[in-house]
Amino acid sequence: MLGDATIIKGIMTMGKYNDVYQLFRDMFGEKIVDKIYDNFSGSSIYFPSKLYSKEYVLSKIQENMDHLTIRELARLTGYSERSIRRMINEIKDR
């Protein structure tokens, strides 16, 4: 993609939206883009690298720590093995 232009089969087409809005339109459709624009235009939005909240991860670790390895818990939650060990100690200290 070049700015808001796209090359399809050697033909350059102009996209309706600017870069990130075009990406969102491709992923979610125009109605969602309109809602995103209406609610967040001009804002800086940060997406954390971790999808799940710490509270949720702690509950999943507590549910599964007796039958999954630390490596499996890390894969399940997206946290490092070191973080999983720390959270297990936190759970045990409660």
LINCORHU-V291544 format. One record per backbone hydrogen bond with DSSP energy under -0.5 kcal/mol. NH is the residue of the N-H (numbers start at 1). CO is the residue of the C=O. Records with the same first field share a line. If there is no record, write none. Layout:
NH=CO ; CO
//
This chain:
2=5
3=1
5=2
6=13
8=6 ; 11
11=8
12=10
13=6
15=4
22=18
23=19
24=20
25=21
26=22
27=23
28=24
29=24 ; 25
33=29
34=30
35=31
36=32
37=33
38=34
39=35
40=36
41=37
43=40
45=43
48=46
51=49
57=53
58=54
59=55
60=56
61=57
62=58
63=59
64=60
65=61
67=64
68=64
73=69
74=70
75=71
76=72
77=73
78=74
79=74
84=80
85=81
86=82
87=83
88=84
89=85
90=86
91=87
92=88
93=89
94=90 ; 91
//
